[in-house]
């Protein structure tokens, strides 16, 4: 399956992945809100988009470790907001943030995913910094 066949731009701000059956927000939090996010602020963004019924759905959430790697491609190239190379599939617009928060674990530490190098990193949830979030919905096919 080619990338073009796999990812469908729904023309409503979302991208459907026919391989995983997940639906992603086309833009990340930085692109939609023009601000950085702590983990708690990322969770607030989830509630905000669910309240709007974005794309007619109210089940948007932060992605899991397994889900986020499905939109990372070592062989593909995209650019973050600084013009640096990332490996986010180019069906998603360039200009997003390279690091995004993932679904929460209990406790004070959250996890970031880096689209530059496929790295997972722990970070204190309340720490402000240069993180974003890319929301997802649906159940992933295994």
N, C-alpha and C positions, 0 to 999 in steps of 0.2 A: 504494500500500500504506500503510495507516495504521500509526501507531506501535504500536498495540495488536496488529495483525496481524504486524508485523515482529519485535517482541521477545517471546520466550516465556520466562516464568518456569518453569524446570524443577522448582521446588519442592524443590531439593536444594542450594541455595546457588549455583546457576549460572543464567545467562541466555543463551539462544540467540538469535542474530540471523539471521533467515531471509533477509535481504538479502545479508549478507556470508558466511554460513555459519560465522561465528566463535562460539565459546562463551566467555563472560566470567564471571569470578567476580562474584557479585552484590555482595559487599562488598569494599572495598579493604583494604589492609594495616592502615591505622589502625583500621578498624572491626573487623577480626578479631583484631588483636594489641594494640590500644591503645598503639601506640608509633610513633615516626617512624623513617624508614629512610634510611641512606646507600645508595648504589648497591650496595655489597657486601652490605649487610644485605638489600636487596631481592632480590638473587640468592639469598641464603640462604633467603629465604621461598619462592622458586620451588622449591628443592630440598626444603624442608619439605613443601609441599603435594604435590609429586610423590611423595615418600616415603609420604605418607598415602594415596596413590591417590585424591585428592579427586575426588568424583563418578565414581569408577572409572577415572580417567585419570592417566597419568604424563607427559603432554606439555605441562604448563602452562609458561608463559614470560612474560616482560615483552613488552608490545606494541611494534610498530614505529610509526614516524611515521604511516604510511598507515593502520594499524589503529586507533590511538587516536582519530583524527578521526572515525571512523565512529560513535562513541558521543557525540559532541559535536553539539549542535543549537542554532544561534543563536536559534531561535524557542522553545526550551524553557527551563524554569526548574527548578532544583533548588537545594538549599542545602548548603553545606559544614558542617564541624563547628562553625564559628563563627556559623552562621546567615546567611552572606553568599551572594549569588546566584552560582550556577554554571550552566553550560549542558550538564550531563550529563543524558542522557535520564532522566526520572523513574521509569522502570521500575527503575532502581537506587535503593536507599534513600538518603535524605538523611543527612547527618552524616559523609560521607567527607571526605577532604582534597582541596583544589582542585588541587594540583600532584602529579603522579605521574612516576616514572622510566620511561624507555623502554628498549627493547632496547639493549644495549651496543655502543658503538663501541670500537675499540681505543684505547689511551692512557688518560690520566688524566681526561679530561672526558667526562661523560655528558650526557644531554639530559633536560630536564623538559618536561612538557606541562601547561599551565594551563587548567583547565576554566572559568575566569572569562572569558578573552579569546582562547582558541584560539592562545596564544602558545607557541612552542618556545624554550627557553632553555638554554644550556650551563651546566653546573655541575661543579666538581671532584667526582669520584666519591666521594672519602673525606670530603667535607664533611658534617658533620651539620647538620641543619636540619629544616624542616617539610615533608618530602616523604613521599609514600606510594607505593604501587604497586598497580595493578589487573591481575591476571593474566588471560591469555587462552590459548586453545588453538584448534587447527584451522588450516586454510588458507583465506585470504581469496579470495573470488571477485573477479575483476577486472572 
